[in-house]
Amino acid sequence: MNIDLDTMSRRELETLRVDIDKALVRVAQREREMARKAAEEAAAAHGFSLAELTGASGRGRAKSASSGAKNPARYRNPANPAETWSGRGRKPGWIKDAEAKGIDISTMEI
């Protein structure tokens, strides 16, 4: 299939890009499903299920990721001990304020 991109309009190129992105998603899903089936067959050939080998209870996210477990707090606001931060994600305002004042956040570690 030869497509002359130089003769296409912007709208045609953008439509082509959207179609390609959709096709790539479908191909990735198909390849993922083929890989899963191949892994299940390989596990079955050795007398196991894929779930037994991976510890997964089914499709979807891993158990630890879907359990909603939070990361433990690593920092505590000295002005308000009820405010804590795990060190992940966006920094809370009290951490930003402390850094702006030149305070090392390691002094707030729990």
N, C-alpha and C positions, 0 to 999 in steps of 0.2 A: 504494500500500500504506500504510494507516494503522494504526499500532500505538499503542495507548494505554499509554504507559510508566507512567503513574500507577497503573494497576490491576495491574501485574505485580509478582510477588514478587521478593525479592532474588535468589533462585536463578534465576528466569527471566531477570532482567536480566543476571546474570553469564553465563548461557549465551548470551544474545543478544550480549553483548560479545565472547565468544570466537568466535562464529560470524561476527560482523562483522570481527574482526581477521583471521580466516582468509580471508574473502571479499576483504578489502583486499589481502592478500598475493597471492591468485590474480589479482586485477585488475592489480596492479602487474607481475606476471610476464607477463601477457598483453600489457599495454601496452609493456613492454620488448621483447618478441618482435616486436610490430608495428613498433616504431621501428627495430629492427635490420633487419627485412626491408625497410622503406622505405629505410633507408640503403644496404643492399646493392643495391637496385634503382636508386637514384640513382647510385651509383658505377658500376654496370654500364652505365647509360645513357651514361656518359662513357668507357667502355672500361677501367675499373679494377675491381679487387675491393676490398671493404671492408678486407681485411687489408693490401692495398698502401697504402691511404690512411692507415690508422691505425697501421701498423707492428705490428699485433697478429698473432700466429701462430695465433690461434684463440680459442675462448671461454675465459673465466676471467679470472684476474687479469693485470694488466700484467706484462710480462717482468721489469722491474726489481723489482717488488714480490714476485714469486715466486722470484726468484733467490736469496733469502736473504742479500743483501748487507747488511752491518752498517753503521751509521753510524760514522764515525771517532771515536776518542776525542778529547775536548776538554779533559778534566781528568785529572790524575794525583795520586794520594795521595802526598804528600811522605814519609810514614812508611813506605809500602810501594809502590814504583814499579810493582809488578805490577798494582796496582788502578787501573783507569781507568774513566771514565764519559763517555758521549757527550753528556750534557746533555739526553737525552730519557728519558722514562719516569720511574719512581720514583727518587728520590735515594738513593744508597747511604748506609749508615750513617756512613761516614767523612766524607761531605759534610755530613750532618745534624749530626754532632759538631762539625765545624769551624764551621758557622754558629752553633751554640749557644754556642761560645766567642767569637763575634764576628769570626771570620776571614772576610774577603771571599773568595769562591770564585774570583774572577778571579786571585788570587795562585797558584792551582793549575792555571791554564790551561797547556796544552802548547804 
